Structures are given as structure tokens and as C-alpha cells.
Amino acid sequence: MRYSAGKVELKWARPNAGFEVYVRSAGPDMVVVYFYQQGQGSQVRAYYRGATPSNDVVNCTGSYPNIKCN
């Protein structure tokens, strides 16, 4: 991901072997990417909180298109 001038951009999302990737949003306000394998995975979000670049990662269950995150 790239943070610049209040915008976030997804440069690439490369899953580890055996994982799949689903890009829900590639920017510019927020990047949301899911990495999942056999019904579980993670959601990665990148965004600005005010003027500060921020991100978070949460655990998820399911597979695309039925991914549920905590």
C-alpha cells in the first residue's frame, strides 16, 4: 500500500501459497483486502485517521463472497 497526500493506494496484494486474495477496495479513501484459505483468513484495511496513515488487520471466516470478519 502507498499513503500519499491523504490518499491510500493498493500497489499489489500477493497471497502466500495456498491463500486466495479478494480486493474489495483499492483506494483512494480506503484499501480493503481479504486473504483467505479454507474458510478462514484476514481482512487488511489501510486508511487515514485524520492526517495520520493507519491500518488494521482482523480475523475472518468464510470464503468470497461470504466473508465475515470480527
N, C-alpha and C positions, 0 to 999 in steps of 0.2 A: 504494500500500500504506500501511497505517497500523500503526504499532507503538504498543502501549499496554498497560501493566501486565503485561508478559511474554507478550502475545498479538499475533499478526500477523493482519491482516485485509485481504483484497483489496477495494479500493474500486471499481476498474474496470480493465479491460485493453483498450486501444484500439489495434489494429494500424495500422501505416502502410498506405497504399494498396497493394493487391496482396498483402498478407500476410493469413494466417489466424491465428486465436488458438484455443488449446485450454487451458482451465483444468483442471489436474489436482487442485489443492487450493487452496481459498480460505481456509484457516486452521482453527483458531486456532493450531496449533503451527507450521505452515509453510505458506507460499504458494508454489505451483509453477505457472508459466505458460509455455507454449510459443508462440512466434511463428515461423511458417514460411511459406515460399514456394518452390514448385518444387523440393522435395526437400532444402532446407536451411533453417536457421533458428537460433534461440537458445532456451535454457531460462533463465528467470529464477526464482531462488529467494530468498525472504525468510524469515528466522527469527531467533531469539535464540541467541546463543552465550554461555551463562551469562546474565548480566544485560545484555549488550550487543546491540543490534539489529545484524543482519548481513545481507548479501545476496551473491549471486554470479550471474554470467552465463557460460554455456558454449555453445560452438557445437554444433549438432546437424545430423544428416542424416535424410532421410526425411520422411514426412508422417503425420499422425494416421491410424491408431493405431500405426504402426510408426516412431516417432521414436527415434533412437539418439543419445545425447549423449556427448561425450568426458569 
